[in-house]
Amino acid sequence: MATYTPKNILITGAAGFIASHVANRLIRSYPDYKIVVLDKLDYCSNLKNLLPSRSSPNFKFVKGDIGSADLVNFLLITESIDTIMHFAAQTHVDNSFGNSFEFTKNNIYGTHVLLEACKVTGQIRRFIHVSTDEVYGETDEDAVVGNHEASQLLPTNPYSATKAGAEMLVMAYGRSYGLPVITTRGNNVYGPNQFPEKLIPKLILLAMKGKPLPIHGDGSNVRSYLYCEDVAEAFEVILHKGEIGHVYNIGTKKERRVVDVAKDICKLFSLDADAVIKFVENRPFNDQRYFLDDQKLKNLGWSERTAWEEGLKKTMEWYLSNPDWWGDVSGALLPHPRMLMMPGIERYCDGSEDSNAVSSNANNPIQNRMVVPVPKSTSSPTSKPSLKFLIYGRTGWIGGLLGQICDKQGIPYEYGRGRLEERSQLMADIQNVKPTHVFNAAGVTGRPNVDWCESHKPETIRTNVAGTLNLADVCGENGLLMMNFATGCIFEYDAAHPEGSGVGFKEEDTPNFTGSFYSKTKAMVEELLKEYDNVCTLRVRMPISSDLNNPRNFITKISRYNKVVNIPNSMTILDELLPISVEMAKRNLKGIWNFTNPGVVSHNEILEMYKSYIDPAFKWSNFTLEEQAKVIVAPRSNNEMDATKLKNEFPELLSIKDSLIKYVFEPNKKSFADGAAN
């Protein structure tokens, strides 16, 4: 059997989990090989994973995207690359259901760029493409023989479909252009450094925090697990002994149910499995079993070395010693994570143990091999944040409250300085702040109310329409998710949604309220924003907060009116919902959301609560809509919003009346009582 000896290897995605173990192993074991690692440092990559290699003379890191043809061609030529080990990919199945286009872009288009560069440069002697066992699709529960390398590919989810598509390109370039390609398909891998969206690190971190361990469905799904160092050894063998044009399964015949994995982790932490394991809703199309025939790789001399119990214990000990390796991963620890999947979401973590490792010192040999930007931050390299918000609307009510929430949660943020209408100013903000998410709480609502918009239409259009679209477009170009605070005042009760019926307007319903110019602009821009897939629109209605001195507070407003109409409406309790908007950003939720508490409450019901909790002597009177119309310029929207979508995402969300009591009236009752006592 001929043995291949590479000289200059390019490893893509090498700051990720499996590739970092492979890179560290090759750099340590083969000092004569030059290893160039390329990674764009998205949410599941971390330069700290490459710390063992940072001081090695045969190591070079380049920050970049495999989707950049210019960069890839430049690296192949200038580094005289003869071997590519292609690991870079989006890999989390849950995320692929919510953001499948990113998987196509990274897994298929990125692979295509690499292959084309290999064809153009004509210097590659090995192209090792890393695929997955999931391309085979679900294995029959009673099958005793696993899928072999010639088995049919039958992927069942967007992730595995993109990996199968990438394989087809690899195979085609091998046949059409004679590229020396090798493909691997592997079982699940576990071990130190793995991002905790995956099962084993997630359960370990949750166990460390004393939280329930969520298991999809009944936990009967079967998986095979290999320890990361065994897998790194497999790639070492395939690199040197693999035959061009062949496929190699990297697997084990030892299978375990997901629930048994959880139970084994409970044993390591001395936890009562029956008490801490929590069965949750299954993910879509959760394949029951993947089973591989690994004999072909064994014929090259590889075999699994690490017993399950030993590997799991090593993994647990590593996470106990490195609990903050990934920073804030609360979104990844959810039962169904939708974590940081927008393009451009990066970990601002260089992984250095001393600041000189990425300083501009020209005499520093490590820096000369590291092509890494130094983020603008006054914090130490080991404490750089994984989240940073750019907020527009500093002087606004919601914008100000968002800053307070970020302060409370320890999330770095800055307020935007640019005007929404000025594209160059927005670009400068993004360039300077380098945010992971952008919140748009800016907009014209009127001074002191929406009647102002009727006589200032160009100004209203400029901010509410042109400015909002401008910000969405700039965010889209920079791969940023924009959380956009909109309004639900674009609907009014009608025959299909009569007052008091409990039938609310849904996210997909067409706006039907055109009584005010303010609402017209908001409905207009919402329709146009649908063309941007990087926007999360939050429809706020009649916002209320616990600050009863704030003149913008709906309760403050109506408590100061001589007369009020008495109509049930959906409303937004900011004390409860604004923290949820931050969580939605962490989960990278997109699309339109009715951002109100479930149910409705009437003006009189609110004032009755006000009288009961705040001021027993308070009195008011009602008047009709017709009477109201005589004292306002533009009609007001009255409606019920269907909050089912938001409630399903956040089951703990309180109804409007319960939220009013908990977040507004109970806290103010205490302060009122204190004031009365004094």
C-alpha positions in Angstrom: 0.0 0.0 0.0 1.5 3.3 -1.1 1.9 6.0 1.5 1.2 9.6 0.7 3.4 12.3 2.3 2.1 15.9 2.1 4.1 19.1 2.4 1.7 22.0 2.8 -1.7 21.3 4.1 -4.7 23.6 4.2 -7.3 22.7 6.8 -10.6 24.5 6.5 -12.8 25.1 9.6 -9.8 24.3 11.8 -11.0 26.4 14.8 -14.0 24.1 15.0 -14.3 21.0 17.1 -13.1 18.0 15.0 -10.8 19.9 12.7 -8.9 21.5 15.6 -8.1 18.1 17.1 -6.9 17.0 13.6 -4.8 20.1 13.1 -3.2 20.0 16.6 -2.4 16.3 16.1 -0.7 16.8 12.7 1.2 19.9 13.8 2.5 18.0 16.9 3.3 14.8 15.1 4.7 16.1 11.8 6.9 19.1 12.3 8.0 18.9 8.6 4.4 19.5 7.4 3.4 23.1 7.1 -0.2 23.5 8.3 -2.3 26.5 7.2 -5.6 26.7 8.9 -8.5 28.7 7.5 -11.6 29.6 9.5 -14.1 32.5 9.5 -14.6 32.2 13.2 -18.4 31.9 13.4 -20.4 31.0 16.4 -19.1 27.4 16.9 -15.4 28.2 16.2 -12.9 29.3 18.8 -9.3 30.2 18.3 -8.6 28.8 21.8 -9.2 25.3 20.3 -5.8 25.8 18.5 -3.8 26.9 21.6 -1.6 23.8 21.5 -0.4 24.8 18.1 0.0 28.5 18.4 3.7 28.4 19.2 4.6 25.8 16.6 6.8 27.0 13.7 4.8 24.9 11.2 1.5 26.6 12.1 -0.3 29.5 10.4 -3.8 30.7 10.9 -5.8 32.8 8.4 -9.2 34.3 9.2 -11.4 34.0 6.2 -14.4 32.4 4.4 -14.1 29.4 2.1 -16.8 31.2 0.0 -14.2 33.8 -1.1 -12.7 32.5 -4.3 -10.0 35.2 -4.3 -8.8 34.3 -0.8 -8.8 30.6 -1.5 -6.9 30.9 -4.8 -4.4 33.3 -3.1 -3.7 30.9 -0.3 -3.3 27.8 -2.6 -0.7 29.7 -4.7 1.2 31.7 -2.0 1.4 28.8 0.5 2.1 26.2 -2.2 -0.8 24.0 -0.9 -0.7 20.4 -2.1 -3.3 19.0 0.3 -6.7 20.2 1.5 -8.6 18.7 4.4 -12.0 20.3 4.1 -13.9 20.3 7.5 -15.6 23.8 7.3 -19.4 23.3 7.4 -22.5 24.2 9.2 -23.4 21.0 11.0 -26.3 21.4 13.5 -29.5 19.7 12.3 -31.8 21.9 14.5 -30.4 25.1 13.0 -30.7 23.7 9.4 -34.5 23.6 9.7 -34.6 27.3 10.5 -31.8 28.6 8.3 -31.3 26.2 5.5 -30.0 28.7 3.0 -26.9 29.3 5.2 -26.3 25.5 5.1 -26.5 25.6 1.3 -24.2 28.6 1.1 -21.5 27.2 3.5 -21.7 23.5 2.7 -22.3 23.4 -1.0 -21.2 26.7 -2.4 -18.1 26.8 -0.1 -17.1 23.3 -1.2 -17.6 24.3 -4.9 -15.3 27.3 -4.5 -12.6 25.1 -3.0 -12.9 22.6 -5.8 -12.8 25.2 -8.5 -9.7 26.7 -7.0 -8.1 23.2 -7.0 -9.0 22.8 -10.7 -7.6 26.3 -11.6 -4.3 26.0 -9.7 -3.7 22.4 -10.7 -1.4 21.7 -7.8 -3.5 19.7 -5.3 -2.4 16.1 -4.7 -5.1 15.2 -2.1 -8.5 16.8 -1.5 -10.0 15.1 1.6 -13.7 16.0 1.9 -15.3 15.5 5.3 -18.9 14.4 5.2 -21.3 12.7 7.6 -23.1 9.4 8.2 -26.4 11.3 7.9 -26.1 11.4 4.1 -27.1 7.7 4.2 -30.4 8.6 5.8 -32.1 6.6 8.5 -31.0 3.0 9.1 -33.6 0.3 9.7 -34.0 -0.4 13.4 -33.5 -4.2 12.8 -30.5 -3.9 10.4 -27.5 -5.9 11.5 -25.2 -4.7 8.7 -24.4 -1.0 8.6 -24.3 1.3 5.6 -21.1 0.7 3.6 -19.4 3.2 1.4 -21.3 2.2 -1.7 -24.8 2.5 0.0 -27.3 4.8 -1.5 -27.4 8.4 -0.2 -30.9 9.2 1.2 -30.6 12.4 3.3 -33.6 13.4 5.4 -32.9 16.9 6.6 -31.5 20.1 5.1 -28.1 19.7 6.8 -27.5 16.2 5.5 -29.0 17.2 2.1 -26.4 19.9 1.7 -23.6 17.5 2.7 -24.8 15.0 0.1 -24.9 17.8 -2.4 -21.3 18.7 -1.6 -20.3 15.1 -2.0 -21.8 15.0 -5.5 -19.7 18.0 -6.5 -16.6 16.4 -5.0 -17.2 13.2 -7.0 -18.0 15.2 -10.2 -14.7 17.2 -10.0 -12.9 13.9 -9.3 -14.3 12.3 -12.4 -14.5 15.4 -14.8 -11.2 17.0 -13.9 -9.2 14.2 -12.3 -9.0 15.9 -8.9 -7.5 13.5 -6.3 -10.5 13.4 -4.0 -11.2 11.3 -0.9 -14.4 11.5 1.1 -15.1 10.5 4.7 -18.4 9.9 6.4 -18.4 9.8 10.1 -20.5 8.9 13.2 -21.1 11.4 16.0 -17.9 12.7 17.6 -17.6 13.9 21.2 -14.9 15.2 23.5 -13.2 18.4 24.8 -13.7 21.7 22.9 -17.1 20.8 21.4 -19.6 23.6 21.1 -22.5 22.8 23.4 -25.3 22.9 20.9 -24.5 19.2 20.5 -25.9 16.6 22.9 -23.0 15.5 25.1 -21.5 18.9 26.0 -24.9 20.4 26.4 -26.0 17.8 28.9 -22.7 18.1 30.8 -22.9 21.9 31.1 -26.6 21.6 32.2 -25.6 19.0 34.8 -22.9 21.3 36.0 -25.5 24.1 36.5 -27.9 21.7 38.2 -30.5 22.2 35.5 -32.8 19.6 33.9 -31.4 17.5 31.0 -33.7 17.8 28.0 -34.1 14.8 25.7 -35.9 15.0 22.4 -39.0 12.7 22.1 -38.7 9.5 24.2 -34.9 9.3 23.9 -35.0 6.0 22.0 -33.1 7.3 19.0 -29.8 5.4 18.6 -26.5 7.0 17.8 -22.8 5.8 17.7 -20.2 8.0 19.4 -16.4 8.2 18.7 -14.0 10.1 21.0 -12.4 13.0 19.2 -8.8 11.8 19.5 -9.7 8.5 17.9 -11.3 10.4 15.0 -8.2 12.6 14.6 -6.2 9.5 14.3 -8.5 8.2 11.6 -7.9 11.3 9.6 -4.2 10.9 10.1 -4.5 7.4 8.6 -6.7 8.5 5.7 -4.3 11.3 4.9 -1.4 9.0 4.5 -3.0 5.8 3.4 -6.3 6.7 1.8 -6.8 5.9 -1.9 -7.8 8.5 -4.3 -11.4 8.3 -5.4 -12.5 6.3 -2.4 -14.9 6.9 0.4 -14.2 5.9 4.1 -16.7 5.5 6.9 -15.3 6.6 10.3 -17.5 4.7 12.7 -18.1 2.3 15.5 -20.6 -0.5 15.8 -21.2 0.3 19.5 -24.5 2.1 19.7 -26.4 3.8 22.5 -29.8 5.3 22.9 -29.8 9.1 23.5 -31.6 8.6 26.9 -28.8 6.2 27.9 -26.2 8.8 27.1 -28.1 11.2 29.5 -28.2 8.5 32.2 -24.5 7.9 31.9 -23.9 11.6 32.4 -26.1 11.5 35.4 -24.0 8.7 36.9 -20.8 10.8 36.4 -22.5 13.7 38.4 -24.2 11.4 40.9 -27.6 12.7 39.8 -31.0 11.0 40.0 -31.7 10.4 36.3 -35.5 10.1 36.9 -35.5 13.5 38.5 -33.3 15.5 36.1 -34.0 14.0 32.7 -36.8 16.0 31.0 -38.4 14.7 27.8 -39.3 17.5 25.4 -40.9 17.8 22.0 -39.0 15.9 19.4 -37.3 17.8 16.6 -38.7 17.5 13.1 -37.8 14.2 11.3 -35.5 13.0 14.0 -33.9 9.9 12.4 -34.1 6.8 14.6 -30.7 5.4 13.8 -27.4 5.8 11.8 -25.3 2.7 11.5 -22.0 2.3 9.6 -19.8 -0.4 8.3 -16.3 0.7 9.2 -14.4 -2.3 7.9 -12.8 -0.4 5.0 -11.0 2.0 7.3 -10.0 -0.8 9.6 -8.2 -2.4 6.6 -6.0 0.7 6.6 -4.9 -0.1 10.1 -7.2 2.2 12.2 -9.3 1.1 15.1 -11.2 2.7 17.9 -9.1 3.0 21.1 -11.1 5.0 23.7 -13.8 3.2 25.6 -17.0 5.1 26.1 -16.7 5.3 29.8 -13.1 6.7 29.6 -13.9 9.2 26.9 -17.0 10.5 28.6 -15.1 10.9 31.9 -12.3 12.8 30.1 -14.9 15.1 28.4 -16.7 15.8 31.7 -13.4 16.6 33.4 -12.4 19.0 30.6 -15.7 21.0 30.8 -15.4 21.1 34.6 -12.0 22.7 34.1 -13.1 25.0 31.3 -16.7 26.0 32.1 -16.3 29.4 30.3 -14.5 28.2 27.2 -17.4 29.3 25.0 -18.6 32.4 26.9 -22.4 32.9 27.1 -24.0 29.7 25.6 -27.4 30.0 27.2 -29.0 29.9 23.8 -27.3 26.7 22.9 -28.4 25.0 26.1 -32.1 25.3 25.1 -33.9 22.1 24.2 -34.2 23.3 20.6 -31.4 25.8 20.1 -31.5 28.3 17.3 -28.1 29.7 18.0 -26.1 32.4 16.3 -26.8 31.2 12.8 -26.7 34.5 11.0 -23.8 35.0 8.7 -21.2 37.2 10.2 -21.8 36.1 13.8 -18.3 35.7 15.1 -16.6 34.9 18.4 -14.4 37.8 19.3 -12.1 35.4 21.2 -8.5 35.0 20.1 -7.8 32.4 22.7 -4.5 33.9 23.7 -3.2 33.3 27.2 -1.3 36.6 27.2 -2.0 39.8 25.4 1.3 39.8 23.5 0.1 36.8 21.4 -2.0 39.2 19.2 -0.2 42.5 19.7 1.3 44.5 16.9 4.8 43.8 18.1 6.8 43.1 14.9 9.3 41.0 16.8 6.7 38.6 18.0 7.1 35.4 15.9 3.6 34.1 16.8 2.0 37.3 15.5 3.9 37.0 12.3 2.1 33.7 11.7 -1.3 34.8 12.8 -3.5 36.7 10.4 -6.1 37.7 13.0 -7.8 41.1 13.5 -7.6 42.7 16.9 -11.1 43.7 18.0 -11.5 47.1 19.5 -12.1 46.4 23.1 -10.7 47.6 26.4 -11.3 44.2 28.0 -8.6 41.5 28.2 -8.4 38.9 25.3 -9.8 36.1 27.5 -13.0 38.1 28.3 -14.1 39.3 24.9 -17.8 39.0 24.5 -19.7 36.6 22.2 -22.6 39.1 21.9 -22.5 42.8 21.2 -25.6 44.9 20.4 -25.9 48.1 18.3 -29.0 49.9 19.4 -30.7 52.7 17.5 -33.2 54.9 19.4 -31.1 56.1 22.4 -33.4 58.9 23.3 -36.5 56.8 22.8 -38.4 54.9 25.5 -37.7 51.4 24.2 -34.1 52.2 23.2 -33.3 53.4 26.7 -34.9 50.4 28.3 -32.9 48.1 26.0 -29.7 49.6 27.3 -30.7 49.0 30.9 -31.5 45.4 30.1 -28.1 44.9 28.5 -26.4 46.5 31.5 -28.3 44.1 33.8 -27.4 41.0 31.7 -23.8 42.1 31.1 -24.3 42.3 27.3 -21.9 44.8 25.7 -23.8 47.4 23.6 -23.4 50.8 22.0 -26.0 53.2 20.7 -25.9 54.1 17.0 -24.7 57.6 16.2 -25.8 57.6 12.6 -29.1 58.8 11.2 -31.2 56.0 9.7 -31.5 57.9 6.4 -27.7 58.2 6.0 -26.3 54.9 4.7 -22.6 55.9 5.2 -23.3 56.8 8.8 -24.8 53.4 9.4 -21.9 51.7 7.8 -19.5 53.6 10.0 -21.5 52.6 13.1 -21.2 48.9 12.1 -17.5 49.3 11.3 -16.7 50.9 14.6 -19.0 48.8 16.9 -18.7 45.4 15.2 -22.0 44.2 16.6 -23.4 40.7 16.5 -27.0 42.1 16.4 -28.7 45.4 15.6 -31.8 46.7 17.4 -33.9 49.3 15.7 -36.0 51.1 18.3 -35.9 54.4 16.4 -38.8 55.9 14.6 -41.3 58.7 14.5 -44.4 58.1 16.6 -45.4 61.8 16.9 -44.9 64.7 19.3 -46.7 64.3 21.6 -48.8 61.6 19.7 -49.5 60.2 16.3 -51.5 63.3 15.2 -48.2 65.0 14.6 -47.5 62.7 11.7 -50.6 64.0 9.8 -48.9 67.3 9.3 -45.3 66.1 9.0 -45.6 63.4 6.4 -42.2 63.7 4.7 -40.4 63.5 8.0 -42.5 60.5 9.0 -41.7 58.7 5.7 -38.0 59.6 6.0 -37.6 57.8 9.3 -40.3 55.2 9.4 -39.9 53.9 5.9 -36.7 55.0 4.2 -34.6 54.9 7.3 -35.8 51.5 8.5 -35.3 50.0 5.0 -31.9 51.6 4.8 -30.9 50.0 8.1 -32.2 46.6 7.1 -30.3 46.7 3.9 -27.0 47.7 5.5 -27.5 45.0 8.1 -28.2 42.5 5.4 -25.0 43.4 3.5 -23.0 42.9 6.7 -24.7 39.6 7.7 -26.4 41.1 10.7 -29.8 40.3 12.2 -31.9 43.4 12.7 -34.4 43.3 15.6 -37.0 45.8 14.4 -39.6 47.3 16.9 -42.7 47.8 14.8 -46.4 48.3 15.8 -49.5 46.3 15.9 -51.5 49.5 15.3 -52.0 48.5 11.7 -55.2 46.5 12.3 -58.7 47.3 13.5 -61.6 45.1 14.5 -63.6 43.8 11.5 -66.2 41.2 10.6 -63.6 38.4 10.7 -62.1 39.7 13.9 -65.0 41.2 15.9 -64.5 43.0 19.2 -64.8 40.6 22.1 -64.6 37.4 20.0 -61.2 36.3 21.0 -60.2 36.0 17.4 -57.0 37.9 17.0 -55.1 39.1 14.0 -52.2 36.7 13.1 -48.7 37.5 11.8 -49.7 36.7 8.3 -52.8 38.8 8.1 -52.9 41.9 5.9 -53.1 45.2 7.7 -56.5 46.8 7.5 -56.2 50.0 9.4 -55.4 53.2 7.4 -56.9 55.8 9.8 -53.5 57.4 10.7 -50.6 58.3 8.5 -48.3 56.8 11.2 -50.0 53.5 10.8 -49.9 53.7 7.0 -46.1 54.1 7.1 -45.7 51.3 9.5 -47.8 48.9 7.4 -45.9 50.0 4.3 -42.5 49.3 5.7 -43.5 46.0 7.3 -44.6 44.7 3.9 -41.3 45.8 2.3 -39.2 44.3 5.1 -40.6 40.9 4.2 -38.1 40.9 1.4 -35.2 40.9 3.8 -34.4 37.6 5.5 -32.3 39.2 8.2 -35.1 41.0 10.0 -37.1 40.1 13.0 -40.2 42.4 13.2 -41.8 42.8 16.7 -45.3 44.3 16.6 -45.6 46.3 19.8 -49.1 47.6 20.9 -50.0 50.2 23.5 -46.7 49.7 25.5 -46.9 49.7 29.3 -44.1 49.6 31.9 -43.8 49.7 35.6 -42.7 53.3 35.4 -45.9 55.1 36.0 -44.2 58.5 35.9 -43.2 58.0 32.2 -45.6 60.2 30.0 -45.3 57.6 27.2 -46.6 54.8 29.3 -50.2 53.9 28.2 -51.4 53.8 31.8 -49.9 57.2 32.6 -51.6 58.6 29.5 -55.1 57.3 30.2 -54.9 58.1 34.0 -54.3 61.7 33.1 -57.2 62.0 30.6 -60.5 63.4 31.6 -62.3 60.9 29.5 -61.3 57.6 27.9 -62.9 55.2 25.5 -63.5 51.7 26.8 -62.4 49.2 24.2 -60.5 45.9 24.8 -57.1 45.9 23.2 -53.9 43.8 23.0 -51.0 45.5 24.8 -47.3 45.0 25.4 -45.9 44.9 29.0 -42.4 46.0 28.4 -41.0 44.8 31.7 -41.8 41.2 30.6 -41.4 41.4 26.8 -38.3 43.5 26.2 -36.0 40.9 27.9 -37.7 38.4 25.6 -36.7 40.5 22.6 -33.1 40.1 23.8 -33.5 36.4 24.1 -35.1 36.3 20.6 -31.9 38.0 19.3 -29.8 35.4 21.0 -31.9 32.7 19.3 -31.6 34.6 15.9 -35.4 34.4 15.4 -36.6 36.2 12.3 -39.9 37.0 10.5 -42.9 38.8 12.0 -44.0 38.4 15.6 -47.1 39.8 17.4 -45.1 41.2 20.3 -48.0 41.5 22.8 -49.1 39.6 25.9 -51.8 37.0 25.1 -55.4 38.2 25.5 -56.9 41.7 25.7 -57.7 44.2 28.4 -60.0 47.2 28.3 -59.3 50.8 29.3 -61.8 50.5 32.2 -60.2 47.3 33.4 -56.8 48.9 33.6 -58.2 52.0 35.4 -60.0 49.7 37.8 -56.6 48.1 38.6 -55.1 51.5 38.9 -57.7 52.5 41.4 -57.4 49.3 43.4 -53.6 49.2 43.5 -52.5 52.8 43.2 -55.1 55.4 44.0 -58.4 54.5 45.7 -59.7 58.0 45.1 -59.2 57.8 41.4 -62.2 58.6 39.2 -62.7 58.7 35.4 -65.5 58.8 32.9 -66.0 57.3 29.4 -66.8 58.7 26.1 -67.6 57.1 22.7 -65.4 56.7 19.7 -67.5 59.3 18.0 -66.9 61.7 20.8 -63.2 60.9 20.8 -63.0 61.7 17.1 -63.9 65.3 17.8 -60.7 65.9 19.9 -58.1 63.9 17.9 -56.9 64.5 14.4 -56.4 60.8 13.3 -58.4 57.8 14.3 -56.8 55.3 16.7 -56.3 51.5 16.0 -58.2 49.1 18.3 -57.6 45.4 17.9 -56.7 42.0 19.4 -53.5 40.4 18.3 -53.0 36.6 18.3 -49.9 36.0 20.4 -49.9 32.2 19.9 -46.6 32.2 17.9 -44.8 34.1 20.7 -46.4 32.0 23.4 -45.3 28.8 21.7 -41.7 30.1 21.6 -41.9 31.4 25.2 -44.4 29.2 27.1 -43.8 31.2 30.3 -45.3 34.4 28.8 -48.1 35.7 31.0 -51.5 36.9 29.8 -52.0 40.6 29.6 -53.9 40.9 32.9 -51.5 38.6 34.9 -48.6 40.5 33.5 -50.1 43.9 34.4 -50.5 42.7 38.0 -47.1 41.1 38.3 -44.9 43.7 36.5 -46.8 47.0 36.9 -49.4 47.1 39.7 -47.9 44.9 42.4 -44.5 46.7 42.4 -46.2 50.1 42.3 -48.6 49.1 45.1 -45.6 48.6 47.4 -44.0 52.0 46.5 -47.4 53.7 46.9 -47.9 52.2 50.3 -44.4 53.3 51.3 -45.1 56.8 50.1 -48.4 56.9 52.0 -46.7 55.7 55.2 -44.1 58.5 55.0 
